[in-house]
Amino acid sequence: MRTLAVVCARKGSKRLPGKNTLEIGDIPLYVYPYLAAIDSVATAVVVSTDDPKIFKRGLFPTPAAPLKGGIIRRPAELATDTASIHWALIHAAASGEVTQGCNFDAVICLLANVPTTTTETINACIAQLEANSKATAVIAVKEACCPIEWQYMHRKGGRYIRRTLFGGGSVRNYRMQDLDKRYIATGSCCIVRRETLMLCQEDDAHAWLGDKIEPYVERGPTIEVDDEIGFQMAKAWLERSDA
């Protein structure tokens, strides 16, 4: 399977300005998922960005990078905070700078602000999509400890008791073993078949992943840097003594 890994690193960020170029151990955040992808089985790896700091800083040289890596300029209209990320992926997959006449079988979306993304996760997502011809996409997830609506419940014995928000109404018991597994997308890795991606014209969240999405339960921590707390957590994890 020929795969294109795209590190999505647009300039704009409201909660933590310039987050994608913040450094941990002298390495900008966007370089971490890039290097993880360079070491993976992905056919090609690019950074899609409109950030002049990234164009100026560039990518860390590695033995594999000249063959697999690069930076492409994302158009301004695809770099707003309301533009669906799948348009940037389509732009990257169709870019002559990247494809050089090659049609990839699948496109991998990596977020620049998830520096904990690992080569293991990327390879596992690729392998899972390749193994299931019916799947349109595979996304990295964590198992949810409970459904979102359980925030309105309290536990009594071995059951969760639902409380209505405004009082009154019926009360229902839920047992853990009666519920299907729930997952939360981590944002660290997502791979979609190229034809599914290219055919999507909708801006609805995750519409571009198609109708057969498989979860890959990720190992280890996933830290998405969206604020100062997230940055400090990522810094502590990446600079730990056993890293």
C-alpha positions in Angstrom: 0.0 0.0 0.0 1.4 3.4 -1.1 0.7 5.9 1.6 1.2 9.7 2.0 1.6 11.0 5.6 0.6 14.7 6.0 1.6 16.6 9.1 -1.1 19.3 9.3 0.5 22.4 10.8 -1.4 25.6 10.0 -0.3 28.9 11.5 -3.4 30.1 13.3 -4.1 29.1 16.9 -6.2 31.1 19.3 -5.8 29.3 22.7 -2.0 28.9 22.4 -0.6 31.1 19.6 2.2 29.6 17.6 1.8 26.2 19.3 3.1 24.2 16.3 6.5 25.9 16.4 6.9 25.8 20.2 10.0 23.8 21.1 10.6 20.8 23.4 14.3 19.9 23.7 15.1 22.3 20.8 12.7 20.4 18.5 9.5 22.2 17.3 6.3 20.3 17.9 5.6 19.8 14.2 8.8 17.9 13.8 7.9 15.2 16.3 5.1 13.6 14.2 7.1 14.2 11.1 10.1 12.2 12.4 7.7 9.4 13.6 6.3 9.2 10.1 9.8 9.3 8.5 10.7 6.2 10.4 7.4 4.5 9.5 6.5 2.5 6.4 4.7 5.5 4.9 5.8 6.0 1.3 6.1 9.8 1.5 5.8 12.3 4.3 5.1 16.1 4.0 4.3 19.0 6.3 1.3 21.0 5.0 1.5 24.6 6.4 1.0 28.3 5.8 3.4 29.2 8.6 6.4 31.3 7.5 8.3 30.1 10.7 8.1 26.5 9.5 9.3 27.4 6.0 12.2 29.2 7.6 13.1 26.5 10.1 12.5 23.6 7.8 12.8 20.0 8.8 15.4 18.1 10.7 17.7 16.2 8.2 17.6 12.5 8.5 19.0 9.7 6.3 15.5 8.9 5.1 14.2 12.5 4.7 15.6 13.3 1.3 13.6 10.4 -0.1 10.4 10.8 1.9 10.0 14.3 3.2 9.2 17.8 2.3 7.1 20.9 3.0 4.2 22.1 0.9 2.6 25.5 1.1 -1.1 25.3 2.1 -3.4 27.9 0.5 -4.7 30.6 2.9 -8.3 29.5 2.3 -7.5 26.0 3.5 -5.7 27.3 6.6 -8.6 29.1 8.4 -10.0 27.8 11.7 -13.2 26.9 10.0 -11.9 25.0 7.0 -12.3 21.3 7.2 -8.9 19.5 7.5 -9.8 17.2 4.7 -9.4 20.0 2.1 -5.8 20.4 3.2 -5.3 16.6 2.8 -6.8 16.6 -0.7 -4.5 19.5 -1.6 -1.5 17.6 -0.4 -2.4 14.4 -2.1 -3.0 16.3 -5.4 0.1 18.4 -5.2 2.6 17.9 -8.0 5.4 18.7 -5.5 4.4 15.5 -3.6 2.9 13.1 -6.0 5.2 13.4 -9.0 2.7 11.4 -10.9 2.1 8.9 -8.1 -1.4 8.1 -6.9 -1.3 7.1 -3.3 -3.6 4.3 -2.0 -4.2 6.1 1.3 -3.5 9.4 3.0 -2.5 9.7 6.7 -3.4 12.7 8.7 -1.0 13.6 11.6 -1.6 16.7 13.8 1.4 18.9 14.3 0.4 19.5 17.9 0.5 15.9 19.0 4.2 15.3 19.6 3.6 12.0 21.3 2.6 10.3 18.0 4.7 7.2 17.5 6.0 5.2 14.6 4.3 2.2 16.1 0.9 3.8 15.9 1.4 5.0 12.3 2.5 1.5 11.2 -0.3 -0.2 13.0 -3.0 2.0 11.4 -1.5 1.4 8.0 -1.4 -2.3 8.5 -5.0 -2.4 9.8 -6.4 -0.6 6.8 -4.4 -2.8 4.5 -5.7 -5.9 6.1 -9.4 -4.9 5.8 -10.4 -4.1 2.3 -13.9 -3.1 3.4 -12.6 -0.4 5.8 -12.6 3.2 4.5 -10.5 4.5 7.3 -8.6 3.7 10.6 -8.3 6.1 13.4 -6.2 6.0 16.6 -8.4 6.0 19.7 -8.5 5.4 23.4 -11.3 3.4 25.1 -13.7 5.7 26.9 -14.1 5.0 30.5 -17.8 5.9 30.2 -20.2 7.5 27.8 -20.3 11.2 27.7 -23.8 11.4 29.1 -22.6 9.7 32.3 -21.5 13.0 33.5 -25.1 13.4 34.6 -25.1 10.2 36.6 -23.9 9.0 39.9 -22.7 5.5 40.8 -24.6 3.4 43.3 -23.2 0.0 44.0 -22.3 -1.6 40.7 -24.7 0.5 38.6 -24.8 4.0 37.3 -28.0 5.9 38.1 -29.1 8.5 35.6 -30.3 11.8 37.0 -32.3 14.1 34.8 -30.9 17.6 34.4 -34.0 19.5 35.5 -35.5 17.1 38.0 -38.5 14.8 37.5 -38.8 12.2 34.8 -37.8 8.5 34.9 -34.6 7.1 36.4 -32.8 4.3 34.6 -30.1 1.9 35.7 -27.1 1.2 33.5 -24.6 -1.7 33.9 -21.1 -1.5 32.5 -21.3 -5.0 30.9 -24.5 -4.1 29.0 -22.9 -1.3 27.0 -21.0 -1.4 23.8 -17.4 -0.2 23.9 -17.0 3.5 23.4 -13.9 5.2 21.9 -12.4 8.7 21.9 -10.3 9.7 18.9 -6.9 10.8 20.1 -5.9 12.9 17.1 -2.5 11.3 16.8 -3.1 9.3 13.6 -5.8 8.8 11.0 -5.5 7.0 7.7 -8.2 7.1 4.9 -8.3 5.5 1.5 -7.5 8.0 -1.2 -10.7 7.5 -3.2 -12.8 8.0 -0.1 -11.0 11.2 0.7 -11.1 12.6 -2.8 -14.8 12.0 -3.3 -15.8 13.8 -0.1 -17.3 17.2 -0.8 -18.9 17.7 2.7 -17.5 19.8 5.5 -19.2 17.7 8.3 -16.7 16.5 10.9 -15.3 13.1 9.9 -17.5 12.8 6.7 -14.3 12.4 4.8 -13.5 9.1 6.6 -16.3 7.3 4.8 -18.9 4.9 6.3 -16.6 2.1 7.5 -14.3 3.5 10.2 -12.2 1.1 12.3 -10.6 2.0 15.6 -7.0 1.3 16.5 -6.6 1.3 20.3 -3.4 3.3 20.8 -0.8 2.3 23.3 0.9 4.8 25.6 -0.1 8.4 26.3 -1.5 10.8 23.7 -1.0 14.5 24.5 -2.6 17.1 22.2 -1.1 20.5 22.9 -3.9 23.1 22.7 -3.0 25.2 25.7 -0.2 25.8 28.2 -1.1 22.9 30.4 -1.0 20.5 27.4 2.4 21.9 26.4 3.8 21.4 29.9 2.4 17.8 30.0 4.0 17.0 26.6 7.3 18.6 27.7 7.3 16.5 30.9 6.6 13.3 29.0 9.1 13.9 26.1 11.9 15.0 28.5 11.4 12.1 31.0 14.5 10.3 32.0 13.6 7.0 30.4 12.7 8.5 27.0 
